[in-house]
Amino acid sequence: MLTISTKEETRDGRPFIRLTIKDSGCGIPEEIIGKVFDPFFTTKETGKGTGLGLSISLGIVREHRGDIRIESVKGFGSSFHVLIPALSAG
């Protein structure tokens, strides 16, 4: 199952919008979670993926002064939290 949600939050005194994408999959093993944003890192077999998707996504979000954070529990799925600075209405 895939769940998508949004929430306003404040970090370091700055307003953000948090977009959370959560799945109920197998989770990301602890030994590779620190590598998922590395360019060309993939767990797929040769020829089945480039390993650029998460690296590019993080680059785009950071260009807009945001961040992506991951929570994962093996056997229970993963949550990706995309933090994007909120714009004022004025």
LOGU-482901 format. One record per residue: residue number from 1; residue in one letter; x negated, y negated, z negated of N, C-alpha, C in turn. Coordinates in nm, 3 decimals. Atoms other than C-alpha are relative to their C-alpha. Layout:
+-----+--------+---------+---------+---------+---------+---------+---------+---------+---------+---------+
| num | residu |     n_X |     n_Y |     n_Z |    ca_X |    ca_Y |    ca_Z |     c_X |     c_Y |     c_Z |
+-----+--------+---------+---------+---------+---------+---------+---------+---------+---------+---------+
| NUM |      a |       X |       Y |       Z |       X |       Y |       Z |       X |       Y |       Z |
...
+-----+--------+---------+---------+---------+---------+---------+---------+---------+---------+---------+
END
This chain:
+-----+--------+---------+---------+---------+---------+---------+---------+---------+---------+---------+
| num | residu |     n_X |     n_Y |     n_Z |    ca_X |    ca_Y |    ca_Z |     c_X |     c_Y |     c_Z |
+-----+--------+---------+---------+---------+---------+---------+---------+---------+---------+---------+
|   1 |      m |  -0.084 |   0.117 |   0.000 |   0.000 |   0.000 |   0.000 |  -0.090 |  -0.125 |   0.000 |
|   2 |      l |   0.073 |   0.126 |  -0.007 |  -0.116 |  -0.354 |   0.073 |   0.087 |  -0.110 |  -0.060 |
|   3 |      t |  -0.071 |   0.110 |   0.065 |  -0.016 |  -0.650 |  -0.142 |  -0.076 |  -0.129 |   0.025 |
|   4 |      i |   0.061 |   0.131 |  -0.023 |  -0.082 |  -1.015 |  -0.054 |   0.072 |  -0.101 |  -0.088 |
|   5 |      s |  -0.060 |   0.100 |   0.088 |  -0.027 |  -1.296 |  -0.303 |  -0.085 |  -0.127 |  -0.001 |
|   6 |      t |   0.072 |   0.126 |   0.014 |  -0.124 |  -1.659 |  -0.362 |   0.027 |  -0.057 |  -0.140 |
|   7 |      k |  -0.012 |   0.061 |   0.133 |  -0.177 |  -1.860 |  -0.679 |  -0.088 |  -0.124 |  -0.003 |
|   8 |      e |   0.084 |   0.118 |   0.024 |  -0.304 |  -2.204 |  -0.775 |  -0.083 |   0.027 |  -0.124 |
|   9 |      e |   0.084 |  -0.012 |   0.119 |  -0.596 |  -2.207 |  -1.016 |  -0.107 |  -0.108 |  -0.001 |
|  10 |      t |   0.105 |   0.100 |   0.016 |  -0.864 |  -2.437 |  -1.149 |  -0.129 |   0.070 |  -0.041 |
|  11 |      r |   0.134 |  -0.053 |   0.032 |  -1.234 |  -2.349 |  -1.152 |  -0.095 |  -0.118 |  -0.007 |
|  12 |      d |   0.096 |   0.109 |   0.019 |  -1.497 |  -2.586 |  -1.287 |   0.065 |  -0.137 |   0.022 |
|  13 |      g |  -0.072 |   0.126 |  -0.011 |  -1.235 |  -2.862 |  -1.296 |   0.051 |  -0.032 |   0.139 |
|  14 |      r |  -0.045 |   0.023 |  -0.137 |  -1.152 |  -2.824 |  -0.926 |   0.119 |   0.091 |   0.033 |
|  15 |      p |  -0.116 |  -0.084 |  -0.036 |  -0.817 |  -2.703 |  -0.787 |  -0.030 |   0.090 |   0.121 |
|  16 |      f |   0.016 |  -0.098 |  -0.107 |  -0.819 |  -2.392 |  -0.568 |   0.132 |   0.070 |   0.026 |
|  17 |      i |  -0.104 |  -0.095 |  -0.033 |  -0.570 |  -2.175 |  -0.390 |  -0.069 |   0.135 |   0.009 |
|  18 |      r |   0.057 |  -0.134 |  -0.003 |  -0.641 |  -1.808 |  -0.449 |   0.093 |   0.090 |   0.081 |
|  19 |      l |  -0.071 |  -0.098 |  -0.082 |  -0.530 |  -1.566 |  -0.178 |  -0.056 |   0.136 |  -0.039 |
|  20 |      t |   0.044 |  -0.132 |   0.042 |  -0.545 |  -1.209 |  -0.306 |   0.058 |   0.105 |   0.094 |
|  21 |      i |  -0.038 |  -0.114 |  -0.083 |  -0.536 |  -0.906 |  -0.079 |  -0.040 |   0.125 |  -0.078 |
|  22 |      k |   0.024 |  -0.116 |   0.085 |  -0.501 |  -0.586 |  -0.280 |   0.049 |   0.126 |   0.072 |
|  23 |      d |  -0.043 |  -0.127 |  -0.058 |  -0.491 |  -0.228 |  -0.156 |   0.001 |   0.108 |  -0.106 |
|  24 |      s |  -0.007 |  -0.112 |   0.095 |  -0.418 |   0.101 |  -0.325 |  -0.084 |   0.117 |   0.051 |
|  25 |      g |   0.088 |  -0.102 |  -0.059 |  -0.698 |   0.288 |  -0.144 |  -0.092 |   0.064 |  -0.102 |
|  26 |      c |   0.093 |  -0.077 |   0.084 |  -0.993 |   0.481 |  -0.280 |  -0.098 |  -0.087 |  -0.078 |
|  27 |      g |   0.094 |   0.087 |   0.070 |  -1.186 |   0.175 |  -0.403 |  -0.136 |  -0.001 |   0.068 |
|  28 |      i |   0.135 |   0.014 |  -0.055 |  -1.541 |   0.070 |  -0.324 |  -0.098 |   0.053 |  -0.103 |
|  29 |      p |   0.097 |  -0.054 |   0.096 |  -1.817 |   0.275 |  -0.486 |  -0.092 |  -0.109 |  -0.055 |
|  30 |      e |   0.083 |   0.099 |   0.069 |  -2.023 |   0.077 |  -0.737 |  -0.135 |  -0.022 |   0.068 |
|  31 |      e |   0.132 |   0.013 |  -0.060 |  -2.347 |   0.149 |  -0.553 |  -0.001 |  -0.078 |   0.132 |
|  32 |      i |   0.000 |   0.077 |  -0.125 |  -2.233 |  -0.032 |  -0.236 |   0.078 |  -0.132 |  -0.009 |
|  33 |      i |  -0.082 |   0.121 |   0.008 |  -2.004 |  -0.310 |  -0.364 |  -0.083 |  -0.128 |   0.017 |
|  34 |      g |   0.087 |   0.117 |  -0.015 |  -2.298 |  -0.552 |  -0.375 |  -0.051 |  -0.021 |   0.142 |
|  35 |      k |   0.049 |   0.008 |  -0.138 |  -2.371 |  -0.486 |  -0.007 |   0.108 |  -0.034 |   0.101 |
|  36 |      v |  -0.109 |   0.010 |  -0.099 |  -2.027 |  -0.531 |   0.152 |  -0.001 |  -0.128 |   0.082 |
|  37 |      f |   0.006 |   0.125 |  -0.075 |  -2.095 |  -0.891 |   0.258 |  -0.130 |  -0.015 |   0.080 |
|  38 |      d |   0.125 |   0.005 |  -0.075 |  -2.440 |  -0.813 |   0.403 |   0.028 |   0.016 |   0.149 |
|  39 |      p |  -0.018 |  -0.017 |  -0.145 |  -2.455 |  -0.865 |   0.781 |  -0.045 |   0.140 |   0.044 |
|  40 |      f |   0.025 |  -0.131 |  -0.061 |  -2.445 |  -0.533 |   0.969 |   0.014 |   0.117 |  -0.096 |
|  41 |      f |  -0.022 |  -0.113 |   0.090 |  -2.367 |  -0.327 |   0.657 |   0.134 |   0.065 |   0.035 |
|  42 |      t |  -0.123 |  -0.073 |  -0.026 |  -2.109 |  -0.060 |   0.735 |  -0.011 |   0.140 |  -0.059 |
|  43 |      t |  -0.004 |  -0.139 |   0.047 |  -2.004 |   0.274 |   0.593 |   0.050 |   0.091 |   0.111 |
|  44 |      k |  -0.050 |  -0.079 |  -0.113 |  -1.874 |   0.385 |   0.932 |  -0.115 |   0.065 |   0.075 |
|  45 |      e |   0.104 |  -0.067 |  -0.078 |  -2.061 |   0.622 |   1.157 |  -0.046 |  -0.088 |   0.115 |
|  46 |      t |   0.060 |   0.079 |  -0.108 |  -2.284 |   0.483 |   1.431 |   0.096 |  -0.014 |   0.117 |
|  47 |      g |  -0.087 |   0.029 |  -0.113 |  -2.087 |   0.317 |   1.708 |   0.145 |  -0.026 |  -0.036 |
|  48 |      k |  -0.139 |   0.018 |   0.042 |  -1.768 |   0.281 |   1.502 |   0.028 |  -0.135 |  -0.067 |
|  49 |      g |  -0.020 |   0.130 |   0.061 |  -1.820 |  -0.067 |   1.358 |  -0.129 |  -0.078 |  -0.002 |
|  50 |      t |   0.120 |   0.084 |  -0.002 |  -2.058 |  -0.362 |   1.353 |  -0.045 |  -0.042 |  -0.138 |
|  51 |      g |   0.036 |   0.046 |   0.133 |  -2.049 |  -0.447 |   0.984 |  -0.009 |  -0.151 |  -0.010 |
|  52 |      l |   0.005 |   0.146 |   0.002 |  -1.989 |  -0.814 |   1.059 |   0.126 |  -0.065 |  -0.056 |
|  53 |      g |  -0.128 |   0.058 |   0.041 |  -1.627 |  -0.864 |   0.949 |  -0.003 |  -0.074 |  -0.132 |
|  54 |      l |   0.002 |   0.065 |   0.131 |  -1.678 |  -0.938 |   0.580 |  -0.108 |  -0.107 |  -0.008 |
|  55 |      s |   0.107 |   0.099 |  -0.001 |  -2.004 |  -1.124 |   0.641 |   0.049 |  -0.130 |   0.066 |
|  56 |      i |  -0.054 |   0.118 |  -0.070 |  -1.834 |  -1.359 |   0.890 |   0.108 |  -0.066 |  -0.084 |
|  57 |      s |  -0.107 |   0.055 |   0.083 |  -1.531 |  -1.399 |   0.663 |  -0.057 |  -0.083 |  -0.115 |
|  58 |      l |   0.062 |   0.072 |   0.111 |  -1.750 |  -1.501 |   0.369 |  -0.063 |  -0.130 |   0.050 |
|  59 |      g |   0.062 |   0.121 |  -0.056 |  -1.942 |  -1.747 |   0.590 |   0.102 |  -0.108 |   0.028 |
|  60 |      i |  -0.106 |   0.098 |  -0.030 |  -1.620 |  -1.916 |   0.706 |   0.055 |  -0.060 |  -0.129 |
|  61 |      v |  -0.055 |   0.049 |   0.127 |  -1.481 |  -1.941 |   0.352 |  -0.101 |  -0.091 |  -0.070 |
|  62 |      r |   0.101 |   0.085 |   0.065 |  -1.809 |  -2.082 |   0.217 |  -0.021 |  -0.132 |   0.073 |
|  63 |      e |   0.009 |   0.127 |  -0.074 |  -1.822 |  -2.341 |   0.496 |   0.108 |  -0.099 |  -0.046 |
|  64 |      h |  -0.109 |   0.084 |   0.051 |  -1.498 |  -2.471 |   0.344 |  -0.006 |  -0.014 |  -0.152 |
|  65 |      r |   0.028 |   0.014 |   0.144 |  -1.651 |  -2.476 |  -0.009 |   0.081 |   0.097 |  -0.086 |
|  66 |      g |  -0.073 |  -0.103 |   0.075 |  -1.473 |  -2.158 |  -0.116 |  -0.089 |   0.118 |  -0.029 |
|  67 |      d |   0.074 |  -0.120 |   0.034 |  -1.574 |  -1.810 |  -0.220 |   0.093 |   0.120 |   0.013 |
|  68 |      i |  -0.075 |  -0.124 |   0.002 |  -1.463 |  -1.447 |  -0.200 |  -0.056 |   0.086 |  -0.112 |
|  69 |      r |   0.041 |  -0.088 |   0.110 |  -1.470 |  -1.221 |  -0.504 |   0.072 |   0.133 |   0.014 |
|  70 |      i |  -0.055 |  -0.134 |  -0.013 |  -1.409 |  -0.848 |  -0.519 |   0.015 |   0.064 |  -0.137 |
|  71 |      e |  -0.018 |  -0.089 |   0.114 |  -1.263 |  -0.627 |  -0.790 |   0.035 |   0.135 |   0.058 |
|  72 |      s |  -0.029 |  -0.132 |  -0.053 |  -1.262 |  -0.255 |  -0.726 |  -0.018 |   0.105 |  -0.109 |
|  73 |      v |   0.008 |  -0.112 |   0.093 |  -1.195 |   0.056 |  -0.929 |   0.012 |   0.127 |   0.083 |
|  74 |      k |   0.002 |  -0.122 |  -0.079 |  -1.287 |   0.387 |  -0.774 |   0.127 |   0.082 |  -0.028 |
|  75 |      g |  -0.123 |  -0.078 |   0.012 |  -0.969 |   0.583 |  -0.708 |   0.126 |  -0.083 |  -0.016 |
|  76 |      f |  -0.117 |   0.085 |   0.022 |  -0.740 |   0.283 |  -0.762 |   0.010 |  -0.118 |   0.096 |
|  77 |      g |  -0.009 |   0.106 |  -0.099 |  -0.815 |   0.042 |  -0.476 |  -0.089 |  -0.119 |  -0.031 |
|  78 |      s |   0.084 |   0.120 |   0.008 |  -0.972 |  -0.298 |  -0.429 |   0.085 |  -0.125 |   0.014 |
|  79 |      s |  -0.062 |   0.131 |  -0.015 |  -0.874 |  -0.662 |  -0.457 |  -0.105 |  -0.098 |   0.049 |
|  80 |      f |   0.084 |   0.106 |  -0.051 |  -1.032 |  -0.938 |  -0.251 |   0.068 |  -0.131 |  -0.033 |
|  81 |      h |  -0.053 |   0.130 |   0.039 |  -0.978 |  -1.285 |  -0.398 |  -0.073 |  -0.108 |   0.082 |
|  82 |      v |   0.056 |   0.106 |  -0.084 |  -1.032 |  -1.564 |  -0.145 |   0.037 |  -0.132 |  -0.066 |
|  83 |      l |  -0.020 |   0.129 |   0.066 |  -1.075 |  -1.899 |  -0.322 |  -0.030 |  -0.111 |   0.098 |
|  84 |      i |   0.014 |   0.110 |  -0.094 |  -1.020 |  -2.206 |  -0.106 |   0.037 |  -0.128 |  -0.072 |
|  85 |      p |  -0.034 |   0.125 |   0.068 |  -1.033 |  -2.564 |  -0.238 |   0.135 |  -0.054 |   0.047 |
|  86 |      a |  -0.130 |   0.057 |  -0.031 |  -0.688 |  -2.719 |  -0.255 |  -0.018 |  -0.145 |   0.044 |
|  87 |      l |   0.002 |   0.139 |  -0.046 |  -0.626 |  -3.044 |  -0.073 |   0.108 |  -0.077 |  -0.074 |
|  88 |      s |  -0.101 |   0.081 |   0.065 |  -0.443 |  -3.328 |  -0.241 |   0.106 |  -0.040 |   0.101 |
|  89 |      a |  -0.112 |   0.033 |  -0.088 |  -0.104 |  -3.425 |  -0.101 |  -0.012 |  -0.142 |   0.056 |
|  90 |      g |   0.010 |   0.140 |  -0.040 |  -0.210 |  -3.790 |  -0.068 |  -0.098 |  -0.014 |   0.106 |
+-----+--------+---------+---------+---------+---------+---------+---------+---------+---------+---------+
END
